[in-house]
């Protein structure tokens, strides 16, 4: 599994924006579509909230890619 480290600027980042900022999708809208399709996991569980607040220490997974938020 490929791992992408992501340094958080503030308290949290919205899930759809994290996917965009990490370079996995071209837009926040594309990120929302993937979340709605059930393709995104947060800390091992499917996440259905498109704007879920992702905080430091959490792990987001999509298609064999893992984003470690720090």
PDB file with one MODEL, atoms N, CA, C and O in Angstrom:
MODEL        1
ATOM      1  N   UNK A   1       0.849  -1.191   0.000  1.00  0.00           N
ATOM      2  CA  UNK A   1       0.000   0.000   0.000  1.00  0.00           C
ATOM      3  C   UNK A   1       0.888   1.246   0.000  1.00  0.00           C
ATOM      4  O   UNK A   1       1.822   1.350   0.795  1.00  0.00           O
ATOM      5  N   UNK A   2       0.595   2.169  -0.880  1.00  0.00           N
ATOM      6  CA  UNK A   2       1.333   3.429  -0.948  1.00  0.00           C
ATOM      7  C   UNK A   2       0.866   4.347   0.184  1.00  0.00           C
ATOM      8  O   UNK A   2      -0.331   4.462   0.445  1.00  0.00           O
ATOM      9  N   UNK A   3       1.819   4.995   0.851  1.00  0.00           N
ATOM     10  CA  UNK A   3       1.481   5.903   1.948  1.00  0.00           C
ATOM     11  C   UNK A   3       1.862   7.328   1.587  1.00  0.00           C
ATOM     12  O   UNK A   3       2.967   7.589   1.110  1.00  0.00           O
ATOM     13  N   UNK A   4       0.927   8.251   1.823  1.00  0.00           N
ATOM     14  CA  UNK A   4       1.164   9.674   1.588  1.00  0.00           C
ATOM     15  C   UNK A   4       1.066  10.394   2.935  1.00  0.00           C
ATOM     16  O   UNK A   4       0.004  10.390   3.557  1.00  0.00           O
ATOM     17  N   UNK A   5       2.150  11.004   3.386  1.00  0.00           N
ATOM     18  CA  UNK A   5       2.045  11.802   4.619  1.00  0.00           C
ATOM     19  C   UNK A   5       1.399  13.150   4.300  1.00  0.00           C
ATOM     20  O   UNK A   5       1.697  13.749   3.266  1.00  0.00           O
ATOM     21  N   UNK A   6       0.522  13.627   5.174  1.00  0.00           N
ATOM     22  CA  UNK A   6      -0.144  14.912   4.962  1.00  0.00           C
ATOM     23  C   UNK A   6      -0.048  15.727   6.239  1.00  0.00           C
ATOM     24  O   UNK A   6      -0.561  15.320   7.281  1.00  0.00           O
ATOM     25  N   UNK A   7       0.609  16.876   6.158  1.00  0.00           N
ATOM     26  CA  UNK A   7       0.750  17.756   7.315  1.00  0.00           C
ATOM     27  C   UNK A   7      -0.429  18.705   7.386  1.00  0.00           C
ATOM     28  O   UNK A   7      -0.697  19.461   6.452  1.00  0.00           O
ATOM     29  N   UNK A   8      -1.121  18.654   8.493  1.00  0.00           N
ATOM     30  CA  UNK A   8      -2.306  19.470   8.717  1.00  0.00           C
ATOM     31  C   UNK A   8      -1.901  20.889   9.096  1.00  0.00           C
ATOM     32  O   UNK A   8      -1.020  21.084   9.933  1.00  0.00           O
ATOM     33  N   UNK A   9      -2.552  21.895   8.472  1.00  0.00           N
ATOM     34  CA  UNK A   9      -2.266  23.297   8.789  1.00  0.00           C
ATOM     35  C   UNK A   9      -3.046  23.769  10.008  1.00  0.00           C
ATOM     36  O   UNK A   9      -2.510  24.477  10.861  1.00  0.00           O
ATOM     37  N   UNK A  10      -4.308  23.377  10.085  1.00  0.00           N
ATOM     38  CA  UNK A  10      -5.166  23.822  11.179  1.00  0.00           C
ATOM     39  C   UNK A  10      -5.590  22.654  12.058  1.00  0.00           C
ATOM     40  O   UNK A  10      -4.877  21.659  12.189  1.00  0.00           O
ATOM     41  N   UNK A  11      -6.773  22.801  12.658  1.00  0.00           N
ATOM     42  CA  UNK A  11      -7.298  21.766  13.565  1.00  0.00           C
ATOM     43  C   UNK A  11      -7.769  20.530  12.792  1.00  0.00           C
ATOM     44  O   UNK A  11      -7.627  19.403  13.267  1.00  0.00           O
ATOM     45  N   UNK A  12      -8.333  20.752  11.588  1.00  0.00           N
ATOM     46  CA  UNK A  12      -8.852  19.648  10.779  1.00  0.00           C
ATOM     47  C   UNK A  12      -8.907  20.056   9.313  1.00  0.00           C
ATOM     48  O   UNK A  12      -8.731  21.223   8.964  1.00  0.00           O
ATOM     49  N   UNK A  13      -9.160  19.050   8.456  1.00  0.00           N
ATOM     50  CA  UNK A  13      -9.398  19.292   7.034  1.00  0.00           C
ATOM     51  C   UNK A  13     -10.609  18.446   6.655  1.00  0.00           C
ATOM     52  O   UNK A  13     -10.750  17.320   7.132  1.00  0.00           O
ATOM     53  N   UNK A  14     -11.483  18.976   5.804  1.00  0.00           N
ATOM     54  CA  UNK A  14     -12.647  18.213   5.369  1.00  0.00           C
ATOM     55  C   UNK A  14     -12.189  17.088   4.451  1.00  0.00           C
ATOM     56  O   UNK A  14     -11.264  17.261   3.659  1.00  0.00           O
ATOM     57  N   UNK A  15     -12.837  15.942   4.561  1.00  0.00           N
ATOM     58  CA  UNK A  15     -12.427  14.745   3.834  1.00  0.00           C
ATOM     59  C   UNK A  15     -12.315  14.976   2.335  1.00  0.00           C
ATOM     60  O   UNK A  15     -11.310  14.599   1.733  1.00  0.00           O
ATOM     61  N   UNK A  16     -13.329  15.590   1.715  1.00  0.00           N
ATOM     62  CA  UNK A  16     -13.274  15.796   0.265  1.00  0.00           C
ATOM     63  C   UNK A  16     -12.109  16.708  -0.125  1.00  0.00           C
ATOM     64  O   UNK A  16     -11.511  16.525  -1.186  1.00  0.00           O
ATOM     65  N   UNK A  17     -11.784  17.676   0.710  1.00  0.00           N
ATOM     66  CA  UNK A  17     -10.650  18.570   0.434  1.00  0.00           C
ATOM     67  C   UNK A  17      -9.318  17.862   0.638  1.00  0.00           C
ATOM     68  O   UNK A  17      -8.356  18.123  -0.085  1.00  0.00           O
ATOM     69  N   UNK A  18      -9.258  16.969   1.617  1.00  0.00           N
ATOM     70  CA  UNK A  18      -8.029  16.192   1.846  1.00  0.00           C
ATOM     71  C   UNK A  18      -7.696  15.356   0.614  1.00  0.00           C
ATOM     72  O   UNK A  18      -6.540  15.293   0.197  1.00  0.00           O
ATOM     73  N   UNK A  19      -8.695  14.724   0.041  1.00  0.00           N
ATOM     74  CA  UNK A  19      -8.462  13.917  -1.157  1.00  0.00           C
ATOM     75  C   UNK A  19      -7.914  14.773  -2.293  1.00  0.00           C
ATOM     76  O   UNK A  19      -7.057  14.330  -3.058  1.00  0.00           O
ATOM     77  N   UNK A  20      -8.415  15.998  -2.397  1.00  0.00           N
ATOM     78  CA  UNK A  20      -7.937  16.933  -3.428  1.00  0.00           C
ATOM     79  C   UNK A  20      -6.517  17.402  -3.116  1.00  0.00           C
ATOM     80  O   UNK A  20      -5.648  17.382  -3.988  1.00  0.00           O
ATOM     81  N   UNK A  21      -6.282  17.822  -1.874  1.00  0.00           N
ATOM     82  CA  UNK A  21      -4.968  18.343  -1.493  1.00  0.00           C
ATOM     83  C   UNK A  21      -3.870  17.278  -1.565  1.00  0.00           C
ATOM     84  O   UNK A  21      -2.709  17.595  -1.820  1.00  0.00           O
ATOM     85  N   UNK A  22      -4.240  16.028  -1.341  1.00  0.00           N
ATOM     86  CA  UNK A  22      -3.272  14.928  -1.409  1.00  0.00           C
ATOM     87  C   UNK A  22      -3.012  14.498  -2.853  1.00  0.00           C
ATOM     88  O   UNK A  22      -2.141  13.667  -3.112  1.00  0.00           O
ATOM     89  N   UNK A  23      -3.779  15.071  -3.797  1.00  0.00           N
ATOM     90  CA  UNK A  23      -3.567  14.779  -5.210  1.00  0.00           C
ATOM     91  C   UNK A  23      -4.247  13.520  -5.706  1.00  0.00           C
ATOM     92  O   UNK A  23      -3.901  13.021  -6.777  1.00  0.00           O
ATOM     93  N   UNK A  24      -5.215  12.989  -4.954  1.00  0.00           N
ATOM     94  CA  UNK A  24      -5.897  11.768  -5.378  1.00  0.00           C
ATOM     95  C   UNK A  24      -7.074  12.047  -6.301  1.00  0.00           C
ATOM     96  O   UNK A  24      -7.501  11.168  -7.049  1.00  0.00           O
ATOM     97  N   UNK A  25      -7.601  13.267  -6.250  1.00  0.00           N
ATOM     98  CA  UNK A  25      -8.688  13.670  -7.147  1.00  0.00           C
ATOM     99  C   UNK A  25      -8.399  15.077  -7.668  1.00  0.00           C
ATOM    100  O   UNK A  25      -7.605  15.813  -7.083  1.00  0.00           O
ATOM    101  N   UNK A  26      -9.049  15.440  -8.770  1.00  0.00           N
ATOM    102  CA  UNK A  26      -8.816  16.756  -9.376  1.00  0.00           C
ATOM    103  C   UNK A  26      -9.615  17.875  -8.725  1.00  0.00           C
ATOM    104  O   UNK A  26      -9.258  19.047  -8.840  1.00  0.00           O
ATOM    105  N   UNK A  27     -10.711  17.510  -8.033  1.00  0.00           N
ATOM    106  CA  UNK A  27     -11.562  18.542  -7.446  1.00  0.00           C
ATOM    107  C   UNK A  27     -12.250  18.021  -6.189  1.00  0.00           C
ATOM    108  O   UNK A  27     -12.323  16.815  -5.953  1.00  0.00           O
ATOM    109  N   UNK A  28     -12.751  18.960  -5.389  1.00  0.00           N
ATOM    110  CA  UNK A  28     -13.506  18.585  -4.205  1.00  0.00           C
ATOM    111  C   UNK A  28     -14.760  17.810  -4.581  1.00  0.00           C
ATOM    112  O   UNK A  28     -15.188  16.915  -3.852  1.00  0.00           O
ATOM    113  N   UNK A  29     -15.348  18.158  -5.722  1.00  0.00           N
ATOM    114  CA  UNK A  29     -16.543  17.458  -6.198  1.00  0.00           C
ATOM    115  C   UNK A  29     -16.259  15.994  -6.514  1.00  0.00           C
ATOM    116  O   UNK A  29     -17.073  15.116  -6.230  1.00  0.00           O
ATOM    117  N   UNK A  30     -15.097  15.746  -7.104  1.00  0.00           N
ATOM    118  CA  UNK A  30     -14.711  14.356  -7.403  1.00  0.00           C
ATOM    119  C   UNK A  30     -14.491  13.592  -6.099  1.00  0.00           C
ATOM    120  O   UNK A  30     -14.813  12.408  -6.006  1.00  0.00           O
ATOM    121  N   UNK A  31     -13.943  14.275  -5.093  1.00  0.00           N
ATOM    122  CA  UNK A  31     -13.759  13.658  -3.780  1.00  0.00           C
ATOM    123  C   UNK A  31     -15.086  13.311  -3.148  1.00  0.00           C
ATOM    124  O   UNK A  31     -15.240  12.242  -2.559  1.00  0.00           O
ATOM    125  N   UNK A  32     -16.056  14.220  -3.269  1.00  0.00           N
ATOM    126  CA  UNK A  32     -17.395  13.974  -2.716  1.00  0.00           C
ATOM    127  C   UNK A  32     -18.031  12.758  -3.379  1.00  0.00           C
ATOM    128  O   UNK A  32     -18.694  11.964  -2.712  1.00  0.00           O
ATOM    129  N   UNK A  33     -17.835  12.608  -4.691  1.00  0.00           N
ATOM    130  CA  UNK A  33     -18.413  11.476  -5.419  1.00  0.00           C
ATOM    131  C   UNK A  33     -17.822  10.158  -4.926  1.00  0.00           C
ATOM    132  O   UNK A  33     -18.548   9.176  -4.776  1.00  0.00           O
ATOM    133  N   UNK A  34     -16.527  10.126  -4.677  1.00  0.00           N
ATOM    134  CA  UNK A  34     -15.890   8.902  -4.180  1.00  0.00           C
ATOM    135  C   UNK A  34     -16.391   8.548  -2.785  1.00  0.00           C
ATOM    136  O   UNK A  34     -16.625   7.379  -2.481  1.00  0.00           O
ATOM    137  N   UNK A  35     -16.553   9.557  -1.943  1.00  0.00           N
ATOM    138  CA  UNK A  35     -17.060   9.326  -0.590  1.00  0.00           C
ATOM    139  C   UNK A  35     -18.491   8.794  -0.669  1.00  0.00           C
ATOM    140  O   UNK A  35     -18.842   7.842   0.028  1.00  0.00           O
ATOM    141  N   UNK A  36     -19.311   9.408  -1.516  1.00  0.00           N
ATOM    142  CA  UNK A  36     -20.706   8.988  -1.670  1.00  0.00           C
ATOM    143  C   UNK A  36     -20.805   7.549  -2.181  1.00  0.00           C
ATOM    144  O   UNK A  36     -21.756   6.837  -1.859  1.00  0.00           O
ATOM    145  N   UNK A  37     -19.824   7.125  -2.974  1.00  0.00           N
ATOM    146  CA  UNK A  37     -19.820   5.770  -3.528  1.00  0.00           C
ATOM    147  C   UNK A  37     -19.322   4.732  -2.522  1.00  0.00           C
ATOM    148  O   UNK A  37     -19.353   3.533  -2.799  1.00  0.00           O
ATOM    149  N   UNK A  38     -18.861   5.191  -1.355  1.00  0.00           N
ATOM    150  CA  UNK A  38     -18.382   4.264  -0.335  1.00  0.00           C
ATOM    151  C   UNK A  38     -16.963   3.779  -0.564  1.00  0.00           C
ATOM    152  O   UNK A  38     -16.565   2.743  -0.033  1.00  0.00           O
ATOM    153  N   UNK A  39     -16.193   4.528  -1.357  1.00  0.00           N
ATOM    154  CA  UNK A  39     -14.837   4.096  -1.715  1.00  0.00           C
ATOM    155  C   UNK A  39     -13.770   4.555  -0.728  1.00  0.00           C
ATOM    156  O   UNK A  39     -12.612   4.151  -0.841  1.00  0.00           O
ATOM    157  N   UNK A  40     -14.141   5.392   0.236  1.00  0.00           N
ATOM    158  CA  UNK A  40     -13.161   5.984   1.139  1.00  0.00           C
ATOM    159  C   UNK A  40     -13.344   5.450   2.559  1.00  0.00           C
ATOM    160  O   UNK A  40     -14.460   5.378   3.074  1.00  0.00           O
ATOM    161  N   UNK A  41     -12.227   5.080   3.175  1.00  0.00           N
ATOM    162  CA  UNK A  41     -12.247   4.610   4.565  1.00  0.00           C
ATOM    163  C   UNK A  41     -11.456   5.565   5.437  1.00  0.00           C
ATOM    164  O   UNK A  41     -10.423   6.093   5.025  1.00  0.00           O
ATOM    165  N   UNK A  42     -11.950   5.780   6.643  1.00  0.00           N
ATOM    166  CA  UNK A  42     -11.242   6.593   7.634  1.00  0.00           C
ATOM    167  C   UNK A  42     -11.035   5.711   8.860  1.00  0.00           C
ATOM    168  O   UNK A  42     -11.993   5.208   9.448  1.00  0.00           O
ATOM    169  N   UNK A  43      -9.782   5.532   9.232  1.00  0.00           N
ATOM    170  CA  UNK A  43      -9.429   4.654  10.357  1.00  0.00           C
ATOM    171  C   UNK A  43     -10.061   3.273  10.204  1.00  0.00           C
ATOM    172  O   UNK A  43     -10.510   2.679  11.185  1.00  0.00           O
ATOM    173  N   UNK A  44     -10.096   2.762   8.971  1.00  0.00           N
ATOM    174  CA  UNK A  44     -10.565   1.413   8.706  1.00  0.00           C
ATOM    175  C   UNK A  44     -12.055   1.252   8.455  1.00  0.00           C
ATOM    176  O   UNK A  44     -12.492   0.175   8.050  1.00  0.00           O
ATOM    177  N   UNK A  45     -12.844   2.291   8.683  1.00  0.00           N
ATOM    178  CA  UNK A  45     -14.299   2.201   8.493  1.00  0.00           C
ATOM    179  C   UNK A  45     -14.732   3.066   7.308  1.00  0.00           C
ATOM    180  O   UNK A  45     -14.195   4.154   7.099  1.00  0.00           O
ATOM    181  N   UNK A  46     -15.700   2.579   6.540  1.00  0.00           N
ATOM    182  CA  UNK A  46     -16.223   3.357   5.412  1.00  0.00           C
ATOM    183  C   UNK A  46     -16.806   4.661   5.954  1.00  0.00           C
ATOM    184  O   UNK A  46     -17.584   4.658   6.908  1.00  0.00           O
ATOM    185  N   UNK A  47     -16.418   5.771   5.332  1.00  0.00           N
ATOM    186  CA  UNK A  47     -16.902   7.100   5.746  1.00  0.00           C
ATOM    187  C   UNK A  47     -17.855   7.626   4.680  1.00  0.00           C
ATOM    188  O   UNK A  47     -17.492   7.717   3.507  1.00  0.00           O
ATOM    189  N   UNK A  48     -19.074   7.972   5.088  1.00  0.00           N
ATOM    190  CA  UNK A  48     -20.066   8.452   4.130  1.00  0.00           C
ATOM    191  C   UNK A  48     -20.292   9.954   4.198  1.00  0.00           C
ATOM    192  O   UNK A  48     -21.004  10.511   3.363  1.00  0.00           O
ATOM    193  N   UNK A  49     -19.692  10.617   5.188  1.00  0.00           N
ATOM    194  CA  UNK A  49     -19.851  12.076   5.298  1.00  0.00           C
ATOM    195  C   UNK A  49     -18.783  12.749   4.444  1.00  0.00           C
ATOM    196  O   UNK A  49     -17.590  12.647   4.729  1.00  0.00           O
ATOM    197  N   UNK A  50     -19.216  13.424   3.413  1.00  0.00           N
ATOM    198  CA  UNK A  50     -18.286  14.034   2.458  1.00  0.00           C
ATOM    199  C   UNK A  50     -17.387  15.086   3.093  1.00  0.00           C
ATOM    200  O   UNK A  50     -16.234  15.249   2.693  1.00  0.00           O
ATOM    201  N   UNK A  51     -17.914  15.794   4.079  1.00  0.00           N
ATOM    202  CA  UNK A  51     -17.134  16.860   4.714  1.00  0.00           C
ATOM    203  C   UNK A  51     -16.737  16.474   6.143  1.00  0.00           C
ATOM    204  O   UNK A  51     -16.610  17.335   7.013  1.00  0.00           O
ATOM    205  N   UNK A  52     -16.543  15.171   6.375  1.00  0.00           N
ATOM    206  CA  UNK A  52     -16.108  14.712   7.700  1.00  0.00           C
ATOM    207  C   UNK A  52     -14.815  15.432   8.073  1.00  0.00           C
ATOM    208  O   UNK A  52     -13.943  15.627   7.226  1.00  0.00           O
ATOM    209  N   UNK A  53     -14.694  15.821   9.320  1.00  0.00           N
ATOM    210  CA  UNK A  53     -13.504  16.523   9.792  1.00  0.00           C
ATOM    211  C   UNK A  53     -12.408  15.507  10.099  1.00  0.00           C
ATOM    212  O   UNK A  53     -12.543  14.673  10.994  1.00  0.00           O
ATOM    213  N   UNK A  54     -11.324  15.597   9.338  1.00  0.00           N
ATOM    214  CA  UNK A  54     -10.193  14.693   9.513  1.00  0.00           C
ATOM    215  C   UNK A  54      -9.126  15.425  10.310  1.00  0.00           C
ATOM    216  O   UNK A  54      -8.668  16.505   9.935  1.00  0.00           O
ATOM    217  N   UNK A  55      -8.742  14.804  11.425  1.00  0.00           N
ATOM    218  CA  UNK A  55      -7.793  15.440  12.342  1.00  0.00           C
ATOM    219  C   UNK A  55      -6.469  14.684  12.379  1.00  0.00           C
ATOM    220  O   UNK A  55      -6.360  13.570  11.865  1.00  0.00           O
ATOM    221  N   UNK A  56      -5.484  15.297  12.984  1.00  0.00           N
ATOM    222  CA  UNK A  56      -4.163  14.701  13.118  1.00  0.00           C
ATOM    223  C   UNK A  56      -4.260  13.321  13.756  1.00  0.00           C
ATOM    224  O   UNK A  56      -4.991  13.127  14.727  1.00  0.00           O
ATOM    225  N   UNK A  57      -3.516  12.363  13.204  1.00  0.00           N
ATOM    226  CA  UNK A  57      -3.501  11.008  13.728  1.00  0.00           C
ATOM    227  C   UNK A  57      -4.428  10.056  12.997  1.00  0.00           C
ATOM    228  O   UNK A  57      -4.341   8.842  13.179  1.00  0.00           O
ATOM    229  N   UNK A  58      -5.313  10.595  12.174  1.00  0.00           N
ATOM    230  CA  UNK A  58      -6.241   9.734  11.443  1.00  0.00           C
ATOM    231  C   UNK A  58      -5.608   9.241  10.142  1.00  0.00           C
ATOM    232  O   UNK A  58      -4.687   9.855   9.604  1.00  0.00           O
ATOM    233  N   UNK A  59      -6.135   8.102   9.649  1.00  0.00           N
ATOM    234  CA  UNK A  59      -5.636   7.490   8.420  1.00  0.00           C
ATOM    235  C   UNK A  59      -6.807   7.344   7.452  1.00  0.00           C
ATOM    236  O   UNK A  59      -7.851   6.790   7.797  1.00  0.00           O
ATOM    237  N   UNK A  60      -6.614   7.851   6.231  1.00  0.00           N
ATOM    238  CA  UNK A  60      -7.640   7.781   5.186  1.00  0.00           C
ATOM    239  C   UNK A  60      -7.139   6.840   4.099  1.00  0.00           C
ATOM    240  O   UNK A  60      -5.985   6.935   3.679  1.00  0.00           O
ATOM    241  N   UNK A  61      -7.996   5.933   3.640  1.00  0.00           N
ATOM    242  CA  UNK A  61      -7.608   4.970   2.617  1.00  0.00           C
ATOM    243  C   UNK A  61      -8.520   5.068   1.403  1.00  0.00           C
ATOM    244  O   UNK A  61      -9.733   5.239   1.520  1.00  0.00           O
ATOM    245  N   UNK A  62      -7.892   4.954   0.223  1.00  0.00           N
ATOM    246  CA  UNK A  62      -8.630   4.974  -1.046  1.00  0.00           C
ATOM    247  C   UNK A  62      -7.823   4.201  -2.082  1.00  0.00           C
ATOM    248  O   UNK A  62      -6.675   4.547  -2.361  1.00  0.00           O
ATOM    249  N   UNK A  63      -8.409   3.169  -2.644  1.00  0.00           N
ATOM    250  CA  UNK A  63      -7.785   2.406  -3.734  1.00  0.00           C
ATOM    251  C   UNK A  63      -6.331   2.024  -3.458  1.00  0.00           C
ATOM    252  O   UNK A  63      -5.469   2.257  -4.306  1.00  0.00           O
ATOM    253  N   UNK A  64      -6.045   1.450  -2.306  1.00  0.00           N
ATOM    254  CA  UNK A  64      -4.685   0.995  -2.012  1.00  0.00           C
ATOM    255  C   UNK A  64      -3.725   2.110  -1.642  1.00  0.00           C
ATOM    256  O   UNK A  64      -2.521   1.877  -1.526  1.00  0.00           O
ATOM    257  N   UNK A  65      -4.239   3.314  -1.455  1.00  0.00           N
ATOM    258  CA  UNK A  65      -3.408   4.446  -1.042  1.00  0.00           C
ATOM    259  C   UNK A  65      -3.846   4.868   0.347  1.00  0.00           C
ATOM    260  O   UNK A  65      -5.038   4.958   0.640  1.00  0.00           O
ATOM    261  N   UNK A  66      -2.875   5.121   1.186  1.00  0.00           N
ATOM    262  CA  UNK A  66      -3.157   5.508   2.573  1.00  0.00           C
ATOM    263  C   UNK A  66      -2.619   6.915   2.813  1.00  0.00           C
ATOM    264  O   UNK A  66      -1.455   7.197   2.529  1.00  0.00           O
ATOM    265  N   UNK A  67      -3.463   7.787   3.332  1.00  0.00           N
ATOM    266  CA  UNK A  67      -3.035   9.147   3.687  1.00  0.00           C
ATOM    267  C   UNK A  67      -2.943   9.200   5.207  1.00  0.00           C
ATOM    268  O   UNK A  67      -3.941   9.012   5.904  1.00  0.00           O
ATOM    269  N   UNK A  68      -1.741   9.457   5.716  1.00  0.00           N
ATOM    270  CA  UNK A  68      -1.544   9.572   7.165  1.00  0.00           C
ATOM    271  C   UNK A  68      -1.498  11.058   7.514  1.00  0.00           C
ATOM    272  O   UNK A  68      -0.578  11.775   7.122  1.00  0.00           O
ATOM    273  N   UNK A  69      -2.497  11.497   8.249  1.00  0.00           N
ATOM    274  CA  UNK A  69      -2.623  12.919   8.603  1.00  0.00           C
ATOM    275  C   UNK A  69      -1.851  13.195   9.871  1.00  0.00           C
ATOM    276  O   UNK A  69      -2.031  12.517  10.882  1.00  0.00           O
ATOM    277  N   UNK A  70      -0.984  14.202   9.813  1.00  0.00           N
ATOM    278  CA  UNK A  70      -0.163  14.541  10.969  1.00  0.00           C
ATOM    279  C   UNK A  70      -0.176  15.999  11.267  1.00  0.00           C
ATOM    280  O   UNK A  70       0.472  16.440  12.216  1.00  0.00           O
TER     281      UNK A  70
ENDMDL
END
